[in-house]
Amino acid sequence: MGSGPGTHGTTTRLAPFGTTIFTTISQRAAARNAINLGQGFPDEDPPQALIEASIASLQAGHNQYAPMSGIPELRQAIANDQARRGRERWHPDHEVTVTSGATGALAAALLGTLEHDDEVILFDPAYDAYPALVAMAGAHARRLAPPAPGFRITRDLIEKAITPRTRMIVLNSPWNPTGRVLDDQELADVSDCCIKHDLICVSDEVYERLVFTRPHRSIGSMPGMRDRTIVISSMGKTYSCTGWKIGWACATGTLTSAIRAAHQFLVFSVPVPLQKAATRALNDYGTDWDLSLSASYGTRRDLLLEGLTSAGLEPIAPEGTYFILADITGLGDDDDHAFCDRMLETVGIAAIPSSVFTEGGLGMKSMVRFAFCKPQALIQEALDRLSRLTPRIRGDVR
Ligand SMILES: Cc1ncc(COP(=O)(O)O)c(C=O)c1O
């Protein structure tokens, strides 16, 4: 029996997305006891003080529903943190919403603002949740592909894709998986297009503190963009607690009402003890934390870059995030899925085929994404193993 409306199967809107590659690869890595440089979760724990803050909150009896929009002290801490880092000033009561991770914020933002048949511009390679959420909202993704290896976003590229139904641009800087940190010219181009065509910009900034070459700048702070931008971020990447799923969305009152209209029926509210710990993190772990985070990831970035190059791959040096895209053709491969299978099976390293981030899985077949949010020793071990991966001989179908 087929699946679809009326047959109790997955809705036709979601069926094309299948199971996320991150789940599949992590399961295969665990089964094979491989080093997992696929899914982007850090191996280390968050600071002990944050763990203690959540335990203390549980013991103090904070065990019932939080306010729908988030506990007041966390909304205040998010607003203060944005202001401290020179971003927009958001009112904690009317302009900040605490969500179930950045994913929850993205879902609420898209479901709360999009009409059926609206068009949403995405930039490939795109984080896999974006097209799925666009589909869940009954809208259509218009996927643009800035050319590798620069992945520059230009006004020209965007203008060509705009139609009367275009309603939103989803931006991700620092950008997973390219590692790009968008520069002022790109932010100005996107802003101009949003203002000219009256578009909403959803700005996913979960890697905002993980930068190596230039500071991240939020598009919400560009002239004329405050009223039309939804700034999204979360705790997971910054404080090594991806499992906590505490995120947030900052936007003006009208957009925040739309976000909350969806958020209240998606999850209603998120766990109080983890919101208490998030408050502690944002209040107590500021500039020094950010600097040490970037320094620590910078060392691992350089180690992986050098090792990938020595192994015969051609990596693109990331400006931010904890991912590196590498071209695999130097090892005789031109199919990213086949390369990832071969690498997993022969030397026990898991990575993500980059075509999964492109429309229909058809683009970027010659690149693979490696994560370096792992201990240095583990990255080194992966590189030792990778050096044993022999170039594929033409006709070899392993
Ligand atoms: C670009 C991007 N956005 C959002 C998320 C999800 O964030 P969260 O775990 O806070 O939902 C991720 C996680 O990998 C990501 O890479």
The ligand as a MOL file (V3000), in Angstrom:
LIG
                    3D

  0  0  0     0  0            999 V3000
M  V30 BEGIN CTAB
M  V30 COUNTS 16 16 0 0 0
M  V30 BEGIN ATOM
M  V30 1 C 22.3680 25.9540 10.8810 0
M  V30 2 C 21.7020 25.2740 12.0170 0
M  V30 3 N 20.5500 25.7670 12.4790 0
M  V30 4 C 19.8950 25.1730 13.5040 0
M  V30 5 C 20.4100 24.0580 14.1160 0
M  V30 6 C 19.6390 23.4100 15.2270 0
M  V30 7 O 19.8520 24.0700 16.4260 0
M  V30 8 P 19.1660 23.5250 17.7530 0
M  V30 9 O 19.8620 22.2660 18.1460 0
M  V30 10 O 19.3480 24.6320 18.7490 0
M  V30 11 O 17.7230 23.2760 17.4480 0
M  V30 12 C 21.6210 23.5210 13.6890 0
M  V30 13 C 22.1710 22.3000 14.3040 0
M  V30 14 O 23.0650 21.6580 13.8190 0
M  V30 15 C 22.2740 24.1420 12.5930 0
M  V30 16 O 23.4350 23.6620 12.1230 0
M  V30 END ATOM
M  V30 BEGIN BOND
M  V30 1 1 1 2
M  V30 2 1 2 3
M  V30 3 2 2 15
M  V30 4 2 3 4
M  V30 5 1 4 5
M  V30 6 1 5 6
M  V30 7 2 5 12
M  V30 8 1 6 7
M  V30 9 1 7 8
M  V30 10 2 8 9
M  V30 11 1 8 10
M  V30 12 1 8 11
M  V30 13 1 12 13
M  V30 14 1 12 15
M  V30 15 2 13 14
M  V30 16 1 15 16
M  V30 END BOND
M  V30 END CTAB
M  END
